[in-house]
Amino acid sequence: MADAVFADLAPRIAALRDAGHPPGLATILVGDDEPSARYVAMKQAKAVELGFNPGHHAQLSASTTQDELHAVIRGFNDADDVDAILLQYPIPAGLDYERALYEIDPDKDADAAHPTNMGRLALDMPGPKPCTPAGIEAILAYYEIPVAGRSVCIVGRGVTIGRPLSILLSQKRPTANAAVTLVHTGVPDWAEHTRRADIVVAAAGVPGMIQPEHIRPGATVVGAGVRYEGKRLLPDVDESCEEVAGAITPRVGGVGPTTIAMLFRNCVEAAERRSHRTVQ
């Protein structure tokens, strides 16, 4: 599915380049967190591969102040050749991620995490969509898994996946329009809800939380929640759920690639909007 998204983006990127407006993704990395550094490097490499305008990367030391971080963000906000900004999370202790996030121009918000974009999502207005939720909707559509009118249970209410996904899948669209139930670890009988669902999305960040007995036979299972223990990636969905599910995302190569694809789709759409405004 991610490959299909990139195939769709290729001619759009070419058209933007031909119009003199190649998409530009700016990344900001603060501190020396190794996984974050790998993640950002991979994004920059993918941007170059796709034909983006290269070279927009700020690598700041762990001693960077809040004001210095904000100044870097404002510089990218004002840059005509930057269409989208990615502030890598986490940032060092002592810095306020939310305050920094508020500084990003909502129209350049690659992750769609700015409160303005959360409001646009809730009101079904145009704007960037949260990457992992948008990727999950796209996975279900790509594999022709019916969603409209079906029962979807999302386990986890986080602002990155659970909450925005519940809004996305309940909106009136052929690839959504579902009856969505949102549960979390504070619901004692959460498994009663998952066992009734046609589609279960695990996004709680509790390793092994979803077991075969929590799934209705034949249901679709999307594993979106993970937790790291050292370098080990521990998913919410136990692999034994494959024995019960009608369709299931793999532990590796599931929502990760689609999240990346949606991030670049946000970038290209932002470039298209800005290019259109420039032409007008």
C-alpha positions as CSV (number, residue, x, y, z in Angstrom):
1,M,0.0,0.0,0.0
2,A,2.9,2.4,0.8
3,D,4.4,1.6,-2.6
4,A,1.0,2.5,-4.2
5,V,1.0,5.9,-2.4
6,F,4.5,6.7,-3.5
7,A,3.6,5.7,-7.1
8,D,0.7,8.2,-6.9
9,L,3.0,10.9,-5.5
10,A,5.7,10.6,-8.2
11,P,3.9,12.4,-11.1
12,R,2.6,15.0,-8.6
13,I,6.2,15.7,-7.4
14,A,7.4,15.9,-11.0
15,A,4.7,18.4,-11.8
16,L,5.7,20.5,-8.9
17,R,9.3,20.4,-9.9
18,D,8.4,21.4,-13.5
19,A,6.5,24.3,-12.0
20,G,9.6,25.4,-10.1
21,H,8.2,24.4,-6.7
22,P,9.8,21.0,-5.7
23,P,8.4,20.0,-2.3
24,G,10.6,20.8,0.7
25,L,10.5,18.9,3.9
26,A,12.4,20.5,6.9
27,T,13.4,18.2,9.8
28,I,14.4,19.3,13.2
29,L,16.3,16.9,15.5
30,V,17.2,18.1,19.0
31,G,19.7,16.1,21.1
32,D,21.5,12.8,20.4
33,D,18.8,10.2,20.7
34,E,20.0,7.4,18.4
35,P,16.6,6.0,17.2
36,S,15.4,9.6,16.5
37,A,18.6,10.3,14.5
38,R,18.0,7.1,12.4
39,Y,14.4,8.0,11.8
40,V,15.2,11.6,10.6
41,A,18.0,10.4,8.4
42,M,15.7,7.9,6.8
43,K,13.1,10.6,6.1
44,Q,15.7,12.9,4.6
45,A,17.0,10.0,2.4
46,K,13.5,9.2,1.2
47,A,12.8,12.9,0.5
48,V,15.9,13.0,-1.8
49,E,14.8,9.7,-3.5
50,L,11.4,11.2,-4.2
51,G,12.8,14.4,-5.7
52,F,12.2,16.8,-2.9
53,N,14.2,20.0,-2.5
54,P,17.1,18.7,-0.4
55,G,19.1,20.2,2.5
56,H,16.4,21.4,5.0
57,H,17.6,19.8,8.2
58,A,18.4,21.4,11.6
59,Q,20.4,19.2,14.1
60,L,20.4,21.0,17.4
61,S,22.4,20.1,20.5
62,A,20.7,18.9,23.7
63,S,21.6,22.2,25.3
64,T,19.4,24.2,22.9
65,T,17.1,26.5,24.7
66,Q,13.3,26.8,24.0
67,D,13.8,30.2,22.4
68,E,16.5,28.9,20.1
69,L,14.3,26.0,19.1
70,H,11.4,28.4,18.4
71,A,13.7,30.6,16.3
72,V,14.6,27.6,14.1
73,I,11.0,26.7,13.6
74,R,10.0,30.3,12.7
75,G,12.9,30.3,10.2
76,F,11.4,27.2,8.4
77,N,7.9,28.8,8.7
78,D,9.2,31.8,6.7
79,A,11.2,29.8,4.1
80,D,9.5,29.8,0.7
81,D,11.2,26.5,-0.3
82,V,9.9,24.7,2.8
83,D,6.4,23.2,2.5
84,A,6.4,20.9,5.6
85,I,8.1,20.8,8.9
86,L,8.8,17.7,11.1
87,L,9.9,18.2,14.7
88,Q,11.2,14.9,15.8
89,Y,9.8,13.6,19.1
90,P,11.1,13.1,21.8
91,I,13.1,16.3,22.5
92,P,15.4,16.5,25.5
93,A,14.1,17.0,29.0
94,G,13.8,20.7,29.9
95,L,12.3,21.6,26.5
96,D,8.5,21.8,26.0
97,Y,7.5,19.8,22.9
98,E,3.9,21.2,22.9
99,R,5.1,24.8,23.1
100,A,7.4,24.1,20.2
101,L,4.7,22.4,18.2
102,Y,2.4,25.4,18.6
103,E,5.2,27.5,16.8
104,I,4.9,25.4,13.6
105,D,2.7,27.0,10.9
106,P,-0.3,24.6,10.8
107,D,-0.2,24.6,7.0
108,K,3.4,23.2,7.2
109,D,2.7,20.7,9.9
110,A,3.9,17.4,8.4
111,D,2.6,15.3,11.3
112,A,-0.8,17.1,11.5
113,A,-0.3,17.3,15.3
114,H,-0.9,21.0,15.7
115,P,-4.1,21.9,17.6
116,T,-5.4,23.7,14.5
117,N,-5.0,20.6,12.4
118,M,-6.7,18.5,15.1
119,G,-9.6,20.9,14.9
120,R,-9.7,20.7,11.1
121,L,-9.8,16.9,11.5
122,A,-12.7,17.1,13.9
123,L,-14.6,19.4,11.6
124,D,-13.7,17.4,8.4
125,M,-12.0,20.5,6.9
126,P,-9.1,20.4,4.4
127,G,-5.6,20.0,5.9
128,P,-2.9,17.5,6.7
129,K,-4.1,14.3,8.3
130,P,-2.4,12.4,11.2
131,C,-0.1,10.0,9.6
132,T,-0.7,6.7,11.3
133,P,-4.5,7.0,11.4
134,A,-4.6,8.1,7.8
135,G,-2.3,5.1,6.9
136,I,-4.7,2.7,8.8
137,E,-7.7,4.0,6.8
138,A,-5.7,3.6,3.6
139,I,-4.6,0.0,4.5
140,L,-8.2,-1.0,5.0
141,A,-9.3,0.6,1.7
142,Y,-6.3,-0.8,-0.3
143,Y,-7.1,-4.4,0.8
144,E,-10.8,-3.8,0.2
145,I,-11.8,-4.5,3.8
146,P,-15.3,-3.1,4.3
147,V,-15.5,-0.3,6.9
148,A,-18.7,1.6,6.1
149,G,-21.4,0.5,8.5
150,R,-19.1,-2.0,10.2
151,S,-18.1,-2.1,13.9
152,V,-14.7,-0.8,14.7
153,C,-13.1,-1.0,18.1
154,I,-10.0,1.1,18.8
155,V,-8.0,0.2,21.9
156,G,-6.1,3.2,23.0
157,R,-7.2,6.9,23.2
158,G,-3.8,8.6,22.6
159,V,-3.7,11.8,20.6
160,T,-1.3,10.3,18.0
161,I,-3.4,7.3,16.9
162,G,-6.6,6.4,18.9
163,R,-8.4,9.7,19.2
164,P,-7.8,11.0,15.6
165,L,-8.5,7.5,14.2
166,S,-11.8,7.4,15.9
167,I,-12.7,10.7,14.2
168,L,-11.4,9.6,10.8
169,L,-13.2,6.3,10.6
170,S,-16.5,7.8,11.8
171,Q,-16.6,10.4,9.1
172,K,-18.9,10.1,6.1
173,R,-16.7,8.6,3.4
174,P,-16.8,5.3,1.4
175,T,-13.6,4.2,3.2
176,A,-14.9,5.2,6.7
177,N,-18.5,5.8,7.9
178,A,-18.1,3.1,10.6
179,A,-19.6,2.6,14.0
180,V,-16.6,3.3,16.2
181,T,-16.0,2.3,19.8
182,L,-13.0,3.8,21.6
183,V,-11.8,1.9,24.7
184,H,-8.7,2.0,26.8
185,T,-6.9,0.3,29.7
186,G,-9.1,2.1,32.1
187,V,-12.2,0.2,30.8
188,P,-12.4,-3.0,32.9
189,D,-14.4,-5.0,30.3
190,W,-12.6,-3.7,27.2
191,A,-12.4,-7.2,25.7
192,E,-16.2,-7.4,25.5
193,H,-16.0,-4.6,23.0
194,T,-13.2,-6.1,20.9
195,R,-14.9,-9.4,20.7
196,R,-17.9,-7.8,19.0
197,A,-16.0,-5.8,16.5
198,D,-15.5,-6.5,12.8
199,I,-12.2,-4.5,12.9
200,V,-9.9,-4.1,16.0
201,V,-7.2,-1.5,16.1
202,A,-4.7,-1.9,18.9
203,A,-3.0,1.4,19.8
204,A,-2.5,1.2,23.6
205,G,1.2,0.6,23.8
206,V,0.8,-2.4,26.1
207,P,2.8,-5.3,24.8
208,G,0.8,-8.5,24.2
209,M,-2.5,-6.9,25.3
210,I,-4.5,-8.3,22.4
211,Q,-4.7,-12.2,22.6
212,P,-6.7,-14.6,20.3
213,E,-9.5,-14.8,22.9
214,H,-10.1,-11.0,22.5
215,I,-10.8,-11.3,18.8
216,R,-13.9,-12.4,17.0
217,P,-13.0,-15.2,14.5
218,G,-12.6,-13.7,11.1
219,A,-12.2,-10.1,12.3
220,T,-9.6,-7.7,10.9
221,V,-6.8,-6.8,13.3
222,V,-4.5,-3.8,12.9
223,G,-1.6,-3.6,15.3
224,A,-0.6,0.1,15.7
225,G,0.6,0.2,19.3
226,V,4.2,-0.8,20.2
227,R,6.6,-0.3,23.1
228,Y,10.4,-0.5,23.0
229,E,12.4,-2.4,25.7
230,G,15.9,-1.5,24.8
231,K,16.1,-2.3,21.1
232,R,13.3,-4.8,21.2
233,L,10.0,-3.8,19.5
234,L,7.1,-5.2,21.5
235,P,3.7,-5.0,19.8
236,D,0.2,-4.8,21.4
237,V,-1.1,-7.7,19.2
238,D,0.3,-11.1,20.1
239,E,1.4,-13.0,17.0
240,S,-0.9,-15.9,17.9
241,C,-3.9,-13.7,16.9
242,E,-3.1,-14.7,13.3
243,E,-4.8,-18.0,14.1
244,V,-8.1,-16.2,14.7
245,A,-8.1,-13.1,12.5
246,G,-9.4,-13.0,9.0
247,A,-6.8,-10.3,8.1
248,I,-4.0,-9.0,10.3
249,T,-1.1,-6.5,9.9
250,P,2.4,-8.0,10.3
251,R,4.5,-7.0,13.3
252,V,7.2,-5.6,11.1
253,G,6.2,-3.8,7.8
254,G,2.7,-3.1,8.9
255,V,1.6,0.4,9.8
256,G,5.2,1.7,9.9
257,P,5.7,2.0,6.1
258,T,2.2,3.4,5.7
259,T,2.8,6.1,8.3
260,I,5.9,7.2,6.3
261,A,3.9,7.2,3.1
262,M,1.2,9.4,4.7
263,L,3.8,11.8,6.0
264,F,5.1,12.4,2.5
265,R,1.6,12.7,1.1
266,N,1.0,15.5,3.6
267,C,4.2,17.1,2.4
268,V,3.2,16.9,-1.3
269,E,-0.3,18.2,-0.6
270,A,1.1,21.1,1.3
271,A,3.4,21.9,-1.6
272,E,0.5,21.7,-4.0
273,R,-1.6,24.1,-1.9
274,R,1.2,26.6,-1.6
275,S,2.1,26.3,-5.3
276,H,-1.6,26.9,-6.2
277,R,-1.7,30.0,-4.0
278,T,1.5,31.3,-5.6
279,V,0.1,30.8,-9.1
280,Q,-3.2,32.4,-8.2
